């Protein structure tokens, strides 16, 4: 049985954040939304102390690489549609 791991990095800019509390509220809201709708793990992995930037890592494990890629593509679409931030860059890797 083959196990596949999908890893998505999202780099976002939160222009409206005036302090770390504002930033963390926006990031937490997105993380909670993903956890409710998708079977993924999410963590902020870079720019933790930067008020207006964040890098999130989203991980998904399964046996079908195409399914994982499709699910992570939908997460990218959701991140792109989020009005609380601007999606600067992203990368998807299936291992």
C-alpha positions in Angstrom: 0.0 0.0 0.0 1.4 3.4 -1.0 1.1 6.4 1.3 1.2 9.8 -0.2 1.8 13.1 1.6 0.7 16.4 0.2 2.2 19.6 1.4 1.0 23.1 0.6 2.7 26.3 1.5 0.7 29.5 1.4 2.3 32.9 1.7 -0.2 35.6 2.5 -0.2 39.4 3.3 -2.7 40.7 5.8 -2.9 44.4 5.0 -5.6 45.3 7.6 -3.7 43.8 10.6 -2.6 46.5 13.0 -1.1 44.2 15.6 -0.3 40.5 16.1 -3.7 39.9 17.7 -5.4 41.0 14.4 -3.1 38.8 12.4 -3.6 35.8 14.6 -7.4 36.2 14.5 -7.3 36.1 10.7 -5.0 33.1 10.6 -6.9 31.2 13.2 -10.2 31.8 11.4 -8.8 30.3 8.2 -7.2 27.3 10.1 -10.5 26.6 11.8 -12.4 26.8 8.5 -10.0 24.3 6.9 -10.2 21.9 9.8 -14.0 21.9 9.7 -14.2 21.2 5.9 -11.1 19.2 5.1 -9.1 16.5 6.7 -5.9 18.5 6.8 -3.4 19.7 9.4 -2.5 23.4 9.3 0.3 25.4 11.0 1.8 28.9 10.7 5.5 28.1 9.9 7.2 31.4 9.1 6.8 35.2 9.7 5.3 34.4 13.0 6.1 37.7 14.6 5.5 39.8 11.4 2.2 41.7 11.7 1.3 41.6 8.1 2.7 38.4 6.7 2.2 34.7 7.3 3.3 31.4 5.8 1.0 28.5 6.4 1.8 24.9 5.8 -1.2 22.6 5.0 -0.5 18.8 5.1 -2.7 16.0 3.9 -2.0 12.2 4.0 -3.7 9.6 1.9 -3.3 6.8 -0.6 -4.3 8.6 -3.8 -2.0 11.4 -4.9 -4.5 12.8 -7.4 -7.2 13.2 -4.7 -4.7 14.9 -2.4 -3.6 17.3 -5.2 -7.2 18.1 -6.0 -8.0 18.7 -2.3 -5.0 21.0 -1.9 -5.9 22.9 -5.1 -9.3 23.6 -3.5 -7.6 24.9 -0.4 -5.5 27.2 -2.6 -8.8 28.5 -4.2 -10.2 29.0 -0.7 -7.1 30.9 0.3 -7.2 33.0 -2.8 -10.9 33.9 -2.2 -10.3 34.9 1.4 -11.0 38.7 1.7 -9.0 39.1 4.9 -5.7 38.7 3.1 -3.9 38.6 -0.3 -2.4 35.3 -1.4 1.2 36.2 -2.5 2.5 32.8 -3.4 1.9 29.1 -2.9 3.5 25.7 -3.7 2.2 22.2 -3.7 4.3 19.1 -3.3 3.2 15.5 -3.3 5.6 13.0 -1.8 
